[in-house]
């Protein structure tokens, strides 16, 4: 046996799941945290078979599905380096000064660092509001405008279309190599929809539609319908994975950018930040709990049907159809939630500085590496358990 054929302990655990899915929440500039997690997944050779995302999560999905496994991290870095501002000289200078203080003034240094990061973060977010982001979105002339939903917004996202075409192979995205689902909201009827490459041919417009958050971004028109950001209805695409047929044992990596849990706000800026956290965490815990209950109900029905004599079941096609619908599938959900930093503010989702992007990326990479230190979290759920969860931040 050659060394190339030897699997690591993590690879052996991955191989037990017929389906390995990655679920990416929306969150603007916070999405670089997901990129760090993705780097950690790829370095373990995690065999992703399905990616589902909303808003910035959908854009990260496009980069993953639109490139060869060995090119994905480099392309993610290119994407995030492209849409984020270059490191500021002032930030480097202040960082050097604080380094000179040394470890002896660690508390003072941390306080100064948080204050400095908050100041520069606020400045970078203001730049974004005034100037947009290179190859992502630019201020719209005579904004917000009038006309169709595709003509009313403060920014123009057409540069993002070209960025996706440059960085993603859409023939690969629409191949059968990996399933891709991105969520959006139909402006006309208010319904939440998924664009899925098993049902339609995905284009850059489908991914942009998933992130067309009003009033900043205009609706994206596709086949005569207008679509806004999926986060207008639900910012968490987990349920798409859970209800899919055929039902298979699935390992899910759910990467959220907003935490429903948090400290009580003490000023108006913390109120604005807390409001966003609650709004865009988008019922993740509710969806998860609902899924758990549905899975328990399926198992109960399955156990009841199993008690019916085989001679009776074999004569009535009803039982076969019922079992096909509720057949047991086990879901192991590895849940990672971005942890807020003291230096952040309510503008954290549109603070696209290079420095902050790098910190988010490193945080995501560190979190998934810490997760994989608990190798038992990847074990297939035990018999009778249809849904289990693991969150490294909840471990003592």
LINVENRA-V838528 format. One line per field, one symbol per residue. ss: DSSP state (A for helix, B for strand, O for the rest). phi: phi as a letter, one per 20 degrees, with the letter a starting at -180 (. if undefined). psi: psi as a letter, one per 30 degrees, with the letter a starting at -180 (. if undefined). Layout:
# LINVENRA-V838528
ss: ???
phi: ???
psi: ???
This chain:
# LINVENRA-V838528
ss: OOAAAOOOAAAAAAOOOOBBBBBBOOOAAAAAAAAAAAAAAAAOOOOOOBBBBBOAAAAAAAAAAOOOAAAAAAAAAAAAAAAOBOOOAAAAAAAAAAAAAOAAAAAAAAAAAAAAAAAAAAAAAAAAAAAOBOOOBBBOOOOOOOOOAAAOOOBBOAAAAAAAAAAOOAAAAOOOOOBBBBBBBBOOOOOBBBBBOOOOOOOAAAAAAAOOOOOOBOOBBBOOBBBBBAAAOOOOOAAAAAOOOOOOOBBBBBBBOOOOOOOOOOOAAAAAAAAAAAAAAOOAAAAAAAAAAAAAAAAAAAAAAAOOOAAAAAAOAAAAAAAAAAOOOOBBBBBBBOOOOOOOOOOAAAOOBAAAAAAAAAAAAAAAAAAAOOAAAAOOOOOOOOBBBBOAAAOO
phi: .effeeefgffffgffdfccdddcferlffffffffffgffffemfefdbccbclffffffffffebfgfdfffffffffffedffgefffffffffffffmffdfffffffffffffffffffffgffedmcglcbcgeflfenbpegfddaecdeggfgfffffecefffgeeefbfcccebdfffdmeecdecfedceecgffffgfdeefefdffdeclnddcdgfffdbecegffffefcffcgceddddddcdfeafffdbfffffffgfgffeflmgfffffffgfffffgffffffffefggffffedfgfffffffdgfcdcddeddcgegdgeecfefecddffffgffggffffffffffffegffeffgfgnedbccbcffdef
psi: klfffkkleeeeeeffkfkjkkjjllgbffffeeeeeeeeeefghkikfkkklkbfeeeeeeeefglkeffeeeeeeeeeeeflklkkeeeeeeeeeeefflffheeeeeeeeeeeeeeeeeeeeeeeeefakkgdllkkkhlfalblffgjlflkgeeeeeeeeefkjfeeegagekkkkkklkjeefgkklkjkffeljkleeeeeefgijlgekllkkjhflkklkfffekgjgefeeefkklklkkkkjjjkfkkfkllkkfleeeeeeeeeeeeffhgeeeeeeeeeeeeeeeeeeeeeeffkkeeeeffjfeeeeeeeegkkkkkjjjjkkkkkkfflafgffgjhleeeeeeeeeeeeeeeeeeffiffffkkklkfkfkllkjffgk.
